Amino acid sequence: MKISGTGSSLPKLEVTNDMLAGFLDTSDEWIRTRTGVVSRHVISDERLEDMAVDAAGKALDSAGIKAEELDFIICSNVVNEYVTPQLSSIVQGRIGASCPCMDINCACAGFIHALEIAESFYMAGRVRNVLIVCAEEPTRMTDWSDRRTCVLFGDGAGAAVLTPGDNIKSIKLSASSAVDKLWQYRLLLPTPYVTKDEHDVPLQMKGQDVFKFAVKAASNDITRVLEEVSLEPDAVDHYLLHQANIRIIKAIQDYLEQPADKFPTNIRNHGNSSSASCPILLDESVRNGIVKKGDLVMMSAFGAGFVSGAALFEL
């Protein structure tokens, strides 16, 4: 398949590091030097499904595809206010589509997993036009008194439309179970029969372990993809990496021995928006003229699980 259109949507409220320093024991310098984040977009009066629909509509317009022409919708989402129905069902109805749809939870690597699903369905002869929507609100997962986690994240939605083509060159997915490194518990409703100890726990993260996994997994995934298509890192025009931490991005850049201008970023003003990170970065890079038609793009992402993936495609 090929990516024919992209779209993104962000909350209107932009929260700066200085604003966080008003109620946290932190500072702009502390956050910026450790993460690369200066501000992030945070949901206030928006609903996540509205941003998902907005991003989807922009992607459809960009691709010149009507919702009625879609054969499948894949929505990547970790958590939202709806337990059921799935977010993709809400998007399907709101945009006027009538195709099957599904949600996946592959944490921050969701967009690349959705690409693999779409490509596999296409190769099986099941679909022609697919909409991928990644909509995330990780700011609702963190403890806003914990400066180790809440300063990292921002909310948003990104989308892409895939149509027939031969532009996706290779995709590699990987997983290495490490539940205790990055996790969150959510308290479910009680029953008269539950006797086990249950409680809510906001997002917990062992930062150094996540850093090491991210650099190793991304480097390995990218290397495997390049080996499959017999290309060297120099052949890639742009590396679009999950915007989790500027130090992680720099470490992967150093491993690949590639110049910084091949690594567009938006972490400075977005933070980590989970699986929405990659499609938002792709959409902004396309609309800003950084990534152009015919460019060879490597995308890489990693997240809780741990799961990761890399995809090489020509725009």
LINCORDA-V433239 format. One line per field, one symbol per residue. phi: phi as a letter, one per 30 degrees, with the letter a starting at -180 (. if undefined). A space follows every 50 residues. Layout:
BEGIN
phi = ???
END
This chain:
BEGIN
phi = .bdcabaaabdddccdddddddbcdaaedddddcbiccaacbdbcdcddd dddddddddddddicdedddcabcccadaadddadddddddeddcidbdd aacbbchdcdddddedddddddddicbbcbccbcbbbddcccddccddcd ddcbclbbbbccbelbcddabbcbabeaddcaabcbdcddbdcdcddbad bdecbcedddeddeddddddddddddddchbceddddbcccedcaddded ddedddhcddddcdbbdecbicchddedddddddddddidccejdccccb bbaekdbaabbcbcd
END
